[in-house]
Amino acid sequence: MDLTNDCHPVFDGLLRRCVELNASDIHITSSVEPYYRVDNAVIKDGEESISAKTVAEIVDSLLTPQQWEVLRQEMSIDVAFFWENWQRFRVNVFYQRNSLAMAIRRLDDKYRSFAELHLPTRLSELAEYPHGLVIVTGPTGSGKSTTLATVINEINLRRQGHVITIEDPIEYVHRNKQCLIQQRQLYTDVPSFASAVRAALREDPDVLLVGEMRDMATIRAAVTAAETGHLVFSTLHTGEAIGAIDRMISVFPAEEQVAVRDQLSRVLRCVVSQRLVARADHHGRVPAVEIMQVNDAVSNLIRIGQSNQIESVMQTGGTEGMMILEQSLAELTARRLIDESEAATIARDRNVYTSRLAVARQMFKAQAV
């Protein structure tokens, strides 16, 4: 959707103030003043409350009749739009206290490298996989879409192929470079993730991006696509890399789970888990990342249902591109991007974090000499 020349005047003013404050998010609630997320804090800006009637008018300007129907049934919906100077925003419309509310995320208007995003540069290797399934996990707002958009951009720069994305909504618009990229939006271009994946297999893709694996049908379709020689990227809402495996398998009936484990052990290539941590300088957040590469040992543990033992493989798998959360936190701390006290509260094992931090500090000290 393009609101460049047709934006509700109140909404237009809020978007302008968002840009002026360099805010990442706007929160609009009926009969409440707007809030902005600035440098990880949610603040008011002295504006008047927005009436329920005005919020409804803004929502009406954003949704098609079909999307309104989805909102009434599901009680929430995601959409995205362009605004002035082709800036892009993502909106989640939902109900609270029986009235409409909105969470608006300001999206990046350009692609950055993994290094610029403070992501491990080894993630660029994801763009080189010929086929298989790659999953990015993390809570809502942890940067999963940004990471995947960066990977797709890398593929677009390096490879000559056909990329199909299925998203809810389309957040990053990809221009054709080396690749032909076609982007399809839920409830606008396709009725569901699962049906869109099945249809995409008849459209000669090399790479598929499935915005989210929400249900059994979508997971089944994504795994089948990976089995048939495609490179598939998707997301899950889990807190850690290993948890993604059990989460995917648990949605299937018990009598299917052994077969699904076998399928996953053969098609899964990598699971990346990330969460955003406040920067030490209080200017935004940086991602703490966990990387589980599926080598022979991990594949075997998935197949026999011993995913609880994968952690020990990851602990010693640094030379194979693996990274545990504590290692990522240690490196971010050593680079003075995050505070040690903040990292210690996030680490699952403080002793492991402390030992990794000592090594990371020595390494960065040696590099600085």
BELHU-V361502 format. One record per backbone hydrogen bond with DSSP energy under -0.5 kcal/mol. CO is the residue of the C=O (numbers start at 0). NH is the residue of the N-H. E is the energy in kcal/mol with one decimal. If there is no record, write none. Layout:
# BELHU-V361502
co;nh;e
CO;NH;E
CO;NH;E
This chain:
# BELHU-V361502
co;nh;e
0;2;-0.6
0;81;-3.3
7;11;-3.0
8;12;-1.9
9;13;-1.9
10;14;-2.4
11;15;-2.1
12;16;-2.1
13;17;-2.2
14;18;-1.9
15;19;-2.3
16;20;-2.4
17;21;-0.6
17;22;-2.5
18;21;-0.7
23;105;-2.8
24;36;-2.1
25;27;-0.5
25;103;-3.1
26;34;-2.1
27;101;-3.0
28;31;-1.9
31;49;-1.6
33;44;-0.6
34;26;-2.9
35;37;-0.7
35;42;-3.4
36;23;-2.5
36;24;-0.8
37;40;-1.9
40;37;-3.0
40;42;-0.6
42;35;-3.0
47;33;-0.6
48;50;-0.5
49;30;-3.7
49;31;-0.6
50;54;-2.3
51;55;-2.3
52;56;-1.9
53;57;-2.4
54;58;-2.6
55;59;-2.4
56;60;-1.6
57;61;-0.7
58;61;-1.3
58;62;-1.6
63;67;-2.4
64;68;-1.8
65;69;-1.8
66;70;-2.5
67;71;-2.4
68;72;-1.8
69;73;-3.5
70;74;-2.1
74;94;-1.1
76;92;-2.8
78;90;-3.6
80;88;-2.4
81;2;-3.1
82;85;-1.3
83;86;-1.4
86;82;-3.0
87;106;-2.5
88;80;-2.3
89;104;-3.4
90;78;-2.5
90;92;-0.6
91;102;-2.2
92;76;-2.0
93;100;-2.6
95;98;-1.2
98;95;-2.9
99;29;-1.2
100;93;-2.3
101;27;-2.8
102;91;-2.5
102;104;-0.5
103;25;-2.3
103;105;-0.5
104;89;-2.6
104;106;-0.5
112;116;-1.7
113;118;-3.0
114;117;-1.3
116;286;-0.6
119;122;-2.2
120;123;-1.8
121;124;-1.5
122;125;-1.8
123;126;-1.3
124;127;-1.7
125;128;-0.8
131;231;-3.1
132;268;-3.0
132;269;-1.2
133;233;-1.9
134;271;-3.1
135;235;-1.5
136;273;-2.0
138;141;-1.4
142;146;-2.3
143;147;-2.4
144;148;-2.5
145;149;-2.0
146;150;-1.9
147;151;-2.7
148;152;-2.1
149;153;-1.9
150;154;-2.3
151;155;-2.4
152;156;-1.4
153;157;-1.9
154;158;-2.7
155;177;-2.4
158;160;-0.6
160;162;-0.5
160;179;-2.5
161;205;-3.1
161;206;-2.0
162;181;-2.7
163;208;-2.4
164;183;-2.9
165;210;-3.3
166;185;-2.8
168;167;-0.8
168;170;-0.6
170;172;-0.5
171;173;-0.6
178;176;-0.6
178;180;-0.6
179;162;-3.1
181;164;-2.5
183;166;-2.7
184;187;-1.5
184;188;-3.3
184;189;-1.6
189;186;-2.9
191;195;-1.7
192;196;-2.4
193;197;-2.2
194;198;-2.3
195;199;-2.3
196;200;-1.4
198;201;-1.7
199;202;-2.3
199;204;-0.6
205;230;-2.1
206;163;-2.5
207;209;-0.5
207;232;-2.8
208;165;-3.0
208;210;-0.7
209;234;-0.6
211;213;-1.1
214;218;-2.3
215;219;-2.8
216;220;-2.1
217;221;-2.6
218;222;-2.6
219;223;-2.3
220;224;-2.2
221;225;-2.1
222;226;-2.4
223;227;-1.6
224;229;-1.7
225;228;-1.3
229;131;-2.3
229;231;-0.6
230;207;-2.8
231;133;-2.8
232;209;-3.3
233;135;-2.4
234;212;-2.3
235;137;-1.1
235;237;-1.2
239;243;-0.7
240;243;-1.1
240;244;-0.5
241;244;-1.2
241;245;-1.0
242;246;-2.2
243;247;-2.2
244;248;-2.2
245;249;-2.4
246;250;-0.7
247;250;-0.7
248;251;-1.6
252;255;-2.0
252;256;-0.9
253;256;-0.7
255;259;-2.2
256;260;-2.4
257;261;-1.9
258;262;-2.2
259;263;-3.0
260;264;-2.5
261;265;-1.0
262;265;-0.8
262;266;-1.9
263;267;-2.5
266;132;-2.7
268;293;-2.5
269;134;-2.2
270;291;-2.9
271;136;-3.4
272;289;-3.1
274;287;-3.2
276;285;-2.7
278;281;-1.4
281;283;-0.8
283;278;-2.5
285;276;-3.2
286;288;-0.5
287;274;-1.8
289;272;-2.7
290;292;-0.7
290;322;-2.1
291;270;-2.1
292;294;-1.4
294;298;-2.7
295;299;-2.2
296;300;-2.0
297;301;-2.3
298;302;-2.2
299;303;-2.1
300;305;-2.9
301;304;-1.0
305;308;-2.1
306;309;-1.5
308;311;-0.5
308;312;-0.9
309;313;-2.4
310;314;-2.2
311;315;-1.0
313;316;-1.1
316;319;-1.3
316;321;-2.2
317;320;-1.6
322;290;-2.8
323;327;-1.8
324;328;-2.6
325;329;-2.2
326;330;-2.3
327;331;-2.3
328;332;-2.3
329;333;-2.7
330;334;-1.7
331;336;-2.6
331;337;-0.9
332;335;-1.9
336;279;-3.0
338;342;-2.3
339;343;-2.3
340;344;-1.3
341;345;-1.0
342;345;-0.5
342;346;-2.2
348;352;-2.2
349;353;-2.8
350;354;-2.2
351;355;-2.5
352;356;-2.4
353;357;-1.8
354;358;-1.5
355;359;-2.5
356;360;-2.6
357;361;-1.7
358;362;-2.3
359;363;-2.7
360;364;-2.1
361;365;-2.3
362;366;-2.1
363;367;-1.4
364;368;-0.8
365;368;-0.5
